[in-house]
Amino acid sequence: MSLTIGVDVGGTKIAAGVVDEKGVIGARARRETPSHDPAAIVDTIIEVTKELAADHEVDAVGVGSAGFIDSARSRVLFAPNLAWRDVPVRDQVADATGLPAVVENDANAAAWGEFKFGAAEDVDDMILLTIGTGVGGGLVLDGQIYRGAHGVAAEVGHMRVVPDGHLCGCGLRGCLEAYASGTALVREARAAASLPSAERLLERAGGDPQRITGPMVTELANDGDELAIVLIAQVGRWLGEAMGSFTALFDPAVFVIGGGVSAAGDLLVGPAEEALRKHTTGAGHRPEPEVRVATLGNDAGVIGAADLARV
């Protein structure tokens, strides 16, 4: 059975794995991301690839990275949360490892993983929304990743939803990411820390609002904390409104919600589904997309990147 390596490059960690044709990870490697040093990031990708290839006969390597990837799946043109600017990652990895390589947007890789082996394996048209530090997106239309004319399609987190709204990490204002991400969840939770209803949340953070994290909010929501439930629902409503717009454009069969905030499950999905129905043109008179929680978890990017190295 053919084996390939998938590498998922995030802002804080680089995860890699040897993946077979069924999407099963047989071996893993992990490093912290030297996010402010472009050369060091590539060196770390090469290091984990060589480590895994030393013990397994692999055919290729796929690298999933946040940011804009060119249509040749070769260069990282721009990555807001990494130091990469027009870096020829594919060629650098291939030259150093001797393996054929491709580079893919990390959300595209995760979408492909969920499409081939996860929550959307029964449909041909799906949209993945990853809700973590930011909001990533991946589109699979008619069984193919949609990359756009220049390779940088589906940056759904940077769709403008509030004119002159909150500042986004990309430098613009009012992006979906500034309202429906883990970062936005933390911002709103810290802003609410002075409310009487924030007692449990503030206690969990040791009395310091600046120590509130997204996982804290999600855990408290799952434990029934009313404020945390409201904060998660707010993220869900923003997502649902955006999904209504995506439905008008792409008519997907399924939306898959992944990323760390998806651990809130129905507390996130319920408000998202309600907002989707409210903001879908012709709701009740057309087939409506399903909303599902991702099933591959943090492995989606590794599995998808590895499989895309075969495509």
Salt bridges, closest charged atoms under 4 A:
GLU47 OE2 - ARG31 NE 2.67
GLU51 OE1 - ARG31 NH2 2.53
ASP86 OD1 - ARG75 NE 2.77
ASP91 OD1 - ARG90 NE 3.22
GLU104 OE1 - ARG73 NH1 3.76
GLU104 OE1 - ARG147 NH2 2.73
ASP122 OD1 - ARG292 NH1 2.86
ASP164 OD1 - ARG160 NH2 3.40
GLU177 OE1 - HIS158 NE2 3.65
GLU188 OE2 - ARG187 NE 3.05
GLU219 OE1 - ARG204 NH1 3.09
ASP223 OD2 - ARG204 NH2 3.88
ASP225 OD1 - ARG200 NH1 3.90
GLU241 OE2 - HIS279 NE2 3.79
ASP251 OD1 - ARG286 NH2 3.28
GLU290 OE2 - ARG292 NH2 3.20
ASP299 OD1 - ARG28 NH1 2.80
ASP307 OD2 - LYS116 NZ 2.79
ASP307 OD1 - ARG310 NH1 3.19
